Amino acid sequence: MEGSPSTGAAGPTGPPPSSEAARALREVLRVAGDTRAALARRLGIGATDAAAIDHLISSPEPLGPVELGNRLGIRSASATTLVDRLVRAGHVARAPHPHDRRRLSLQVTEHAVGEVLEALRPMLVGVDRAVARLTPEQAEAAAAFLREVADVMRDYVATAPDEPAPPRRTGADGG
């Protein structure tokens, strides 16, 4: 596209979309990682602990230690250590799984939810201020757009391979 800033290397079907909305969304996604790290610092916990709490709070179904480890991309032993640490800190409680009593599910404690909401308050207030500046129609359109983007992202996650792709060969020997 002439006059458009570069959005990265061309892929197999051409360059990635470069609309103003797509660029703004990519910026939000980049900042989201920084936001999780800032939340962890505000809570006085590690980034992986904050990510674990986020997964547990936002999961529509109960997660056990294995599922949580899978979502975080960590091994079973590391997930057990993480869960033990979160339980000792009072952030998470182990409970029988609601549908399979042979399994455990992990539940974020009310105290931890309160701490997370309090730590997020400055950001949530800022987002509410931004939404308040929109007309009702703009707010509705923005919400619909974000829900659709979330669906697209969920589909992207769901269709990813279970294992990482082999490294790509580059250079003079066939890349």
Residue frames as qw, qx, qy, qz and C-alpha x, y, z in Angstrom:
[[0.000, 0.889, 0.459, 0.000, 0.00, 0.00, 0.00],
 [0.424, 0.442, -0.031, 0.790, 1.57, 3.25, -1.05],
 [0.152, -0.609, 0.127, -0.768, 2.00, 5.75, 1.74],
 [0.817, -0.514, -0.101, -0.240, 1.27, 3.22, 4.48],
 [0.214, -0.693, 0.671, -0.151, 3.92, 2.44, 7.06],
 [0.509, 0.219, -0.830, -0.071, 5.42, -1.02, 6.90],
 [0.755, -0.406, 0.168, -0.487, 3.63, -3.56, 9.08],
 [0.669, -0.363, 0.648, 0.009, 6.24, -6.29, 8.87],
 [0.081, -0.289, 0.832, 0.466, 7.53, -8.84, 6.44],
 [0.682, 0.147, -0.294, -0.654, 5.18, -10.17, 3.80],
 [0.604, -0.140, 0.754, -0.218, 3.79, -13.58, 4.66],
 [0.349, 0.092, 0.867, 0.344, 2.69, -16.33, 2.29],
 [0.220, 0.701, 0.656, 0.172, -0.41, -14.33, 1.31],
 [0.190, 0.725, 0.102, 0.654, 1.11, -10.85, 1.36],
 [0.132, 0.279, -0.484, 0.819, 1.67, -8.29, 4.07],
 [0.126, -0.449, -0.806, 0.365, -0.51, -8.32, 7.16],
 [0.003, 0.832, 0.474, 0.290, -3.53, -6.00, 7.23],
 [0.413, -0.034, -0.208, 0.886, -2.53, -2.43, 7.98],
 [0.173, -0.765, -0.407, -0.468, -5.77, -0.55, 8.62],
 [0.067, -0.567, 0.357, -0.739, -5.67, 2.10, 11.32],
 [0.792, -0.403, 0.094, -0.449, -7.93, -0.08, 13.49],
 [0.959, 0.038, -0.231, 0.157, -5.64, -3.11, 13.02],
 [0.452, 0.449, -0.398, 0.660, -2.58, -1.05, 13.97],
 [0.366, -0.545, 0.277, -0.702, -4.35, 0.34, 17.05],
 [0.930, -0.262, -0.039, -0.255, -5.42, -3.16, 18.09],
 [0.827, 0.213, -0.350, 0.386, -1.85, -4.47, 17.70],
 [0.114, 0.529, -0.396, 0.742, -0.71, -1.64, 19.98],
 [0.685, -0.453, 0.156, -0.549, -3.33, -2.61, 22.58],
 [0.983, -0.057, -0.177, 0.008, -2.14, -6.22, 22.41],
 [0.584, 0.394, -0.412, 0.578, 1.50, -5.16, 22.86],
 [0.170, -0.519, 0.355, -0.758, 0.61, -3.02, 25.87],
 [0.850, -0.346, -0.143, -0.371, -1.48, -5.84, 27.36],
 [0.844, 0.033, -0.405, 0.350, 1.70, -7.77, 28.14],
 [0.235, 0.359, -0.366, 0.826, 3.14, -4.73, 29.89],
 [0.541, -0.468, 0.005, -0.699, -0.14, -4.36, 31.79],
 [0.915, -0.254, -0.308, -0.052, 0.09, -7.91, 33.17],
 [0.648, 0.134, -0.400, 0.634, 3.67, -7.25, 34.32],
 [0.075, -0.431, 0.206, -0.875, 2.57, -3.97, 35.96],
 [0.757, -0.428, -0.156, -0.470, -0.29, -5.79, 37.72],
 [0.872, -0.104, -0.399, 0.265, 2.16, -8.38, 39.03],
 [0.379, 0.261, -0.357, 0.813, 4.41, -5.62, 40.41],
 [0.370, -0.462, 0.054, -0.804, 1.44, -3.87, 42.04],
 [0.877, -0.339, -0.180, -0.291, 0.40, -7.16, 43.67],
 [0.293, -0.695, 0.643, -0.134, 3.97, -8.00, 44.69],
 [0.854, 0.002, 0.519, -0.019, 3.94, -11.32, 42.80],
 [0.325, -0.265, 0.681, 0.600, 5.70, -12.72, 39.77],
 [0.411, 0.302, -0.357, -0.783, 4.41, -12.35, 36.24],
 [0.356, -0.021, -0.905, -0.232, 3.65, -16.09, 35.99],
 [0.034, -0.328, -0.797, 0.506, 1.66, -15.94, 39.23],
 [0.300, 0.419, 0.123, -0.848, -0.34, -12.99, 37.86],
 [0.413, 0.204, -0.651, -0.604, -0.91, -14.86, 34.60],
 [0.219, -0.148, -0.961, 0.081, -2.11, -17.90, 36.54],
 [0.121, 0.416, 0.590, -0.681, -4.57, -15.84, 38.56],
 [0.359, 0.374, -0.224, -0.825, -5.81, -14.21, 35.35],
 [0.369, 0.063, -0.846, -0.380, -6.40, -17.61, 33.72],
 [0.135, -0.268, -0.903, 0.307, -8.22, -18.89, 36.79],
 [0.199, 0.431, 0.361, -0.803, -10.44, -15.81, 37.09],
 [0.413, 0.424, -0.261, -0.763, -11.34, -15.67, 33.41],
 [0.100, 0.075, -0.957, -0.263, -11.77, -19.38, 32.64],
 [0.637, -0.157, -0.176, -0.734, -15.41, -20.34, 31.99],
 [0.908, -0.188, -0.355, -0.115, -14.75, -23.84, 33.33],
 [0.642, -0.714, 0.279, 0.022, -12.85, -24.94, 36.45],
 [0.577, 0.626, -0.508, 0.130, -9.14, -25.48, 35.89],
 [0.893, -0.421, 0.018, 0.157, -6.96, -28.01, 37.62],
 [0.408, -0.716, 0.391, 0.409, -3.20, -27.76, 38.02],
 [0.583, 0.056, 0.652, 0.481, -2.54, -29.63, 34.75],
 [0.334, 0.772, 0.470, 0.267, -4.86, -27.42, 32.68],
 [0.154, -0.971, 0.032, 0.178, -3.40, -24.30, 34.28],
 [0.532, -0.475, 0.514, 0.477, 0.12, -25.47, 33.50],
 [0.534, 0.363, 0.627, 0.436, -0.88, -26.14, 29.89],
 [0.167, 0.930, 0.308, 0.112, -2.34, -22.65, 29.53],
 [0.264, -0.913, 0.230, 0.208, 0.83, -21.13, 30.96],
 [0.717, 0.597, -0.352, 0.079, 3.08, -23.35, 28.86],
 [0.141, -0.634, 0.697, -0.304, 4.87, -24.82, 31.88],
 [0.481, 0.090, -0.872, -0.014, 5.61, -28.40, 32.88],
 [0.674, -0.510, -0.487, -0.219, 3.55, -30.31, 35.43],
 [0.650, -0.298, -0.411, 0.565, 6.18, -30.06, 38.19],
 [0.176, 0.113, -0.047, 0.977, 6.45, -26.30, 37.66],
 [0.417, -0.467, -0.374, -0.684, 2.66, -25.98, 37.72],
 [0.703, -0.477, -0.516, 0.110, 2.55, -27.86, 41.05],
 [0.485, -0.160, -0.269, 0.817, 5.18, -25.52, 42.51],
 [0.063, -0.279, -0.181, -0.941, 3.25, -22.51, 41.20],
 [0.567, -0.521, -0.469, -0.433, -0.06, -23.73, 42.66],
 [0.671, -0.389, -0.477, 0.414, 1.60, -24.48, 46.02],
 [0.306, -0.006, -0.126, 0.944, 3.02, -20.94, 46.08],
 [0.269, -0.365, -0.293, -0.842, -0.38, -19.37, 45.21],
 [0.664, -0.509, -0.531, -0.135, -2.12, -21.46, 47.89],
 [0.590, -0.280, -0.394, 0.646, 0.48, -20.50, 50.54],
 [0.127, 0.079, 0.007, 0.989, 0.04, -16.82, 49.61],
 [0.226, 0.457, 0.642, -0.572, -3.74, -17.13, 50.04],
 [0.272, 0.355, -0.338, -0.828, -4.46, -16.32, 46.38],
 [0.622, 0.099, -0.626, -0.461, -5.81, -19.74, 45.38],
 [0.605, -0.228, 0.639, -0.417, -7.63, -22.60, 47.09],
 [0.195, 0.100, -0.929, -0.299, -7.81, -26.22, 46.00],
 [0.633, 0.069, 0.387, -0.667, -11.30, -27.72, 45.85],
 [0.533, 0.158, 0.824, 0.107, -12.90, -30.89, 44.50],
 [0.060, 0.031, -0.569, -0.820, -13.71, -30.54, 40.81],
 [0.534, 0.135, 0.298, -0.779, -17.47, -29.90, 40.45],
 [0.814, 0.287, -0.209, -0.460, -17.93, -32.58, 37.76],
 [0.831, 0.206, -0.499, 0.137, -15.20, -35.11, 38.60],
 [0.615, -0.761, 0.128, -0.163, -14.54, -35.69, 42.30],
 [0.912, -0.092, 0.064, 0.395, -11.29, -37.52, 41.47],
 [0.504, 0.448, 0.045, 0.737, -9.80, -34.24, 40.27],
 [0.280, -0.570, -0.310, 0.707, -8.95, -30.95, 41.90],
 [0.280, 0.787, 0.291, 0.466, -10.00, -27.54, 40.69],
 [0.416, -0.125, -0.230, 0.871, -8.33, -24.28, 41.58],
 [0.064, -0.864, -0.462, -0.188, -10.34, -21.31, 42.79],
 [0.261, 0.408, -0.198, 0.852, -9.11, -17.77, 43.24],
 [0.273, -0.468, -0.668, 0.511, -9.92, -16.59, 46.76],
 [0.009, 0.910, 0.397, 0.122, -12.23, -13.64, 47.34],
 [0.418, -0.780, 0.098, 0.456, -9.31, -11.83, 48.97],
 [0.480, -0.142, 0.529, 0.685, -7.18, -12.27, 45.82],
 [0.235, 0.647, 0.593, 0.417, -10.02, -11.10, 43.55],
 [0.189, -0.947, -0.229, 0.124, -10.38, -8.00, 45.72],
 [0.476, -0.584, 0.298, 0.586, -6.63, -7.32, 45.54],
 [0.432, 0.185, 0.614, 0.634, -6.63, -7.72, 41.74],
 [0.098, 0.813, 0.509, 0.266, -9.62, -5.40, 41.29],
 [0.313, -0.900, -0.051, 0.299, -8.05, -2.79, 43.59],
 [0.500, -0.377, 0.441, 0.643, -4.73, -3.01, 41.72],
 [0.329, 0.351, 0.653, 0.584, -6.56, -2.66, 38.37],
 [0.021, 0.805, 0.495, -0.326, -8.75, 0.22, 39.57],
 [0.068, -0.655, 0.182, 0.730, -6.65, 3.07, 38.04],
 [0.071, -0.100, 0.766, 0.631, -6.69, 1.39, 34.63],
 [0.052, 0.512, 0.853, 0.089, -10.38, 0.46, 34.83],
 [0.010, 0.784, 0.316, -0.535, -11.31, 4.04, 35.78],
 [0.052, -0.496, 0.431, 0.752, -9.31, 5.31, 32.79],
 [0.062, 0.156, 0.877, 0.450, -11.05, 2.87, 30.44],
 [0.034, 0.686, 0.702, -0.191, -14.44, 3.93, 31.82],
 [0.011, -0.714, -0.014, 0.700, -13.50, 7.58, 31.18],
 [0.043, -0.241, 0.677, 0.694, -12.58, 6.75, 27.58],
 [0.026, 0.398, 0.892, 0.214, -15.89, 4.91, 27.07],
 [0.002, 0.721, 0.506, -0.473, -17.82, 7.81, 28.64],
 [0.006, 0.541, -0.247, -0.804, -16.50, 10.12, 25.88],
 [0.030, 0.076, 0.840, 0.536, -18.16, 7.95, 23.21],
 [0.582, -0.044, -0.094, -0.807, -21.70, 8.34, 22.03],
 [0.747, -0.070, 0.571, -0.333, -23.95, 5.39, 22.89],
 [0.856, 0.495, -0.017, -0.145, -23.76, 4.29, 19.24],
 [0.372, 0.700, -0.588, 0.163, -19.95, 4.50, 19.23],
 [0.383, -0.429, 0.736, -0.357, -19.75, 2.57, 22.50],
 [0.865, 0.153, 0.380, -0.292, -22.03, -0.14, 21.10],
 [0.746, 0.624, -0.231, -0.017, -19.98, -0.36, 17.89],
 [0.096, 0.675, -0.687, 0.251, -16.72, -0.51, 19.85],
 [0.610, -0.250, 0.667, -0.347, -18.06, -3.29, 22.09],
 [0.898, 0.350, 0.181, -0.197, -19.28, -5.27, 19.07],
 [0.535, 0.717, -0.438, 0.085, -15.90, -4.82, 17.36],
 [0.137, -0.576, 0.746, -0.306, -13.99, -5.97, 20.44],
 [0.785, -0.043, 0.531, -0.315, -16.25, -9.02, 20.89],
 [0.854, 0.511, -0.031, -0.093, -15.69, -9.98, 17.25],
 [0.311, 0.717, -0.593, 0.194, -11.92, -9.52, 17.59],
 [0.467, -0.406, 0.709, -0.339, -11.98, -11.70, 20.73],
 [0.898, 0.207, 0.314, -0.229, -13.82, -14.40, 18.73],
 [0.676, 0.671, -0.301, 0.047, -11.21, -14.18, 15.95],
 [0.015, 0.658, -0.691, 0.298, -8.43, -14.47, 18.53],
 [0.711, -0.194, 0.588, -0.332, -10.12, -17.46, 20.22],
 [0.901, 0.413, 0.071, -0.116, -10.35, -19.18, 16.83],
 [0.422, 0.737, -0.501, 0.167, -6.67, -18.45, 16.22],
 [0.309, -0.506, 0.728, -0.344, -5.76, -20.00, 19.58],
 [0.828, 0.026, 0.455, -0.326, -8.04, -23.01, 19.07],
 [0.866, 0.499, -0.005, -0.032, -6.56, -23.82, 15.66],
 [0.052, 0.787, -0.611, 0.060, -2.91, -23.54, 16.73],
 [0.769, 0.141, -0.623, 0.032, -0.98, -26.82, 16.69],
 [0.787, -0.609, -0.099, -0.025, -0.44, -28.56, 20.01],
 [0.765, -0.303, 0.151, 0.547, 3.33, -28.65, 19.44],
 [0.012, 0.801, -0.210, -0.560, 5.59, -25.85, 18.20],
 [0.781, 0.622, -0.041, -0.031, 6.42, -25.86, 14.51],
 [0.830, -0.105, 0.100, 0.539, 9.95, -26.98, 13.63],
 [0.191, -0.704, 0.131, 0.671, 12.44, -24.11, 13.25],
 [0.646, 0.752, 0.115, -0.058, 12.47, -22.55, 9.80],
 [0.728, -0.116, 0.270, 0.619, 15.67, -22.87, 7.84],
 [0.238, 0.957, 0.028, -0.164, 17.09, -19.66, 6.49],
 [0.317, -0.672, 0.523, 0.418, 20.17, -18.72, 4.58],
 [0.330, 0.536, -0.606, -0.487, 21.90, -20.04, 1.51],
 [0.048, -0.134, 0.989, 0.041, 21.18, -23.70, 2.25],
 [0.149, -0.344, -0.864, -0.337, 17.48, -23.56, 1.46],
 [0.065, -0.365, -0.637, 0.676, 15.57, -20.99, 3.33]]
